[in-house]
Every structure is written in C-alpha cells, then in structure tokens.
C-alpha cells in the first residue's frame, strides 16, 4: 500500500473510532496500533509502551500538571464568582457592561487556569443566567462565554504553548510573551463584536443599572489581587530567566493552593481533595492524549506518511503565503476533530521545518496555530466548549449556542489576517524582552 493510501486509511479509521464515541486518547492509540499491526505484524507490540512513554518522558512536561493544579485550585473555589462580581461592579454602567464583564472575566480566568473548559464552566454558571435574566439574547449570552473560554489556550500561562515549545524545542518563556498582545487583541475584538451583535439583535442596553459605591467596587479586589500577583510573578520569573517553566509552575501552583485555602477557608480535607482530584483527572487525560498522539505520529512516520506529506508540501512551488494558507486549512480541519494538544504533538514537528524554511517566525506561527485550535473548540463536530456550555445552560437550544458562537469564528479568522499583516503584534514583546532569536 502506498503512503498516500495508508495515510487515508489510518485517518479514516481514526474518524470511525471517534464516531463511536470512544475517548480521543484511546481512538488515537487504537488507530495507530491497527495501522502498525497491519504493516509489521504483532511484533510491533514490543515498542508500543516504549514509544508512548518516550512521548511524555520529558522533565519540562512537569509544568503541565502544575499549571493544571493551579487552574483547578482557582476553578474549584469561589474565585471565579469574586472575579465576575468585581468586574460587573466596575462595568455595570457601561452599555453592554455585563457582556463585557463576562468576556473580561473569561480572559482573566483563562490566565489563572489555562483551561478553556474550566473557564467556560466557571464563568458560564454565573454569567449566562445573569445575562439572560437581564434580557440579553440567549445566543449572545452563550456564544460570548463559549468564545471567551477559548482564550484559555492563548493567554499565558498556556498548556498548549508549553506542548508546542517542547515539541519544537523553542523557548516556552518566549512563547508565553508572544501570546500576551494577541490575547489582549482577541479579547477586545470579542468585546466589540458582542456589543455589535447585541445591537444588531435589537437588545437595548439598560442604562439604569444599579450604582455601586467605590467601597463596594473595591471590596472584592483583596481576594482577586493575590491570584493576579501570582500569575504576574510566575510570568516574571519565566521571562526573566530566573526559573524554568517547571519550577515556576510548581511555585505558582503551591502559592495558588495556599491562597485559595486561606482566603476561602478551605480547611477541610474534602475541598482540597476535590481540587487535587480534578487536577489529576485533567492531567492524566492530557498526558494520555499526548502519549497516544506520539504513538499515532510514530505510526505515520513508520508508514512513511509523514515524510511523504512533508516532501509534497516542501516541493510545492508556491508563494509562501499560499503555503501558509494551506497549512491553516489543514490546522482548522484537524482542530475540528482533535483536541489542541493532540494536533500540536502530531503536526508541530512536521510543520516546524517547513515554516522556518519558508521564512516564517516559529513563535509567530505558534500563535497562529493556537488561534486555529481555538476555532476548533467552538466548531462541530467536537467543539468541546459547545458541550460545556450546553451542560451549563441546558435550557438553551444547541442551535442557539452554535449560532451565537460561529460569528466569533469569523472574528478569529480576522485576527489571523491581522497577525499576518502585522506580525510585530506577536514578535515585538518577546524580541524586546529577550532579544531577537538567532
């Protein structure tokens, strides 16, 4: 069987397994095992465990469960409610202030947790009912939270950027800095569209909102500021080269856990155990996906599928922007069916030499890739954030959630175009702070 036919067969097999509802890690692993057995027989079982373990046997990956624990501590505490309340009190007199508060809370909470589903669940539980109570259209309420949650994989600290950095052997600190301005830009673009969408659907903003005194506005800040300071400190020690990502993540997780326990008086065993249990489940899920994706990538390489694709792409005599357009289409398609971590583990080593040879900055490409993965989080058939919102707001029809989130996909496409025209939005901060990479 030719590499092309083998590639089509293994991809088709993966989609069939995913269509059965099988967990993504198991589908990736089983598809890879079947392909390897068909090609080399059952002797291939001797290298399966070694290949999967080698995919995650990297000390830098310790940062992932630590950042996940950091996010679980925040998500499992009333910190999300405090953040939401504080922003609402400051923005309640602004037209559309509630939807802006929700998107702002998503952006900040994303920085605390680095998890899109956690952001959607935490902010959505409070934001969606409150927006609908005040008369916001259901599609606006659910779509804005679904899209705002995607910021979790872009705004640092981001697990997907850590995986990209390890897969391509690029600086994780520089990747985090590269995501700062694009994250802020995309948050503002989301806010602008949310206001336009509300007015387009005939919603009249309530200008008679409750007034809060300065004391009431400041009352929630003491509980929020420690988390913001921990995030700022974590990023500072990374940017300054003071600590490695694993060390910074470990210290950040410990400090966050202590703040949560002290600030919210979680002195009983059960709440703390729930935090560790939640972090363990998500960490194991991520690591299983990464190990299975490594096995899947090994299968593609063993069948010469990866080499064939790379040669075909490299041999295309096209403009480099046409090449980038083709890569974006591929990433969008992959992101609709696979989680960001799996796509990055499988595609980054393949695409990295191609984009660098074409003259693209690898850190700029990391942000473009991440925004593509954000699109996949709110588009069918997988659309993880859509399922989270559906669980949070079961009374809202799925069709409303989908139509409310799809315009944000176009906003992300516009953001990709802007970053292509003005790559300095990505590269200026890391180059200014850490120097131009050689």
LINFENWO-V402114 format. One record per run of one state. SS is the DSSP state (H for helix, E for strand, - for the rest). FROM is the first residue (numbers start at 1). TO is the last residue. If there is no record, write none. Layout:
BEGIN
ss/from/to
SS/FROM/TO
SS/FROM/TO
END
This chain:
BEGIN
ss/from/to
-/1/2
H/3/19
-/20/23
H/24/40
-/41/41
H/42/56
-/57/58
H/59/75
-/76/78
H/79/91
-/92/96
H/97/113
-/114/115
H/116/133
-/134/137
H/138/153
-/154/158
H/159/168
-/169/171
H/172/200
-/201/213
H/214/219
-/220/220
H/221/239
-/240/244
H/245/263
-/264/268
H/269/302
-/303/304
H/305/314
-/315/319
H/320/335
-/336/339
H/340/357
-/358/361
H/362/377
-/378/383
H/384/392
-/393/397
H/398/421
-/422/423
H/424/434
-/435/438
END
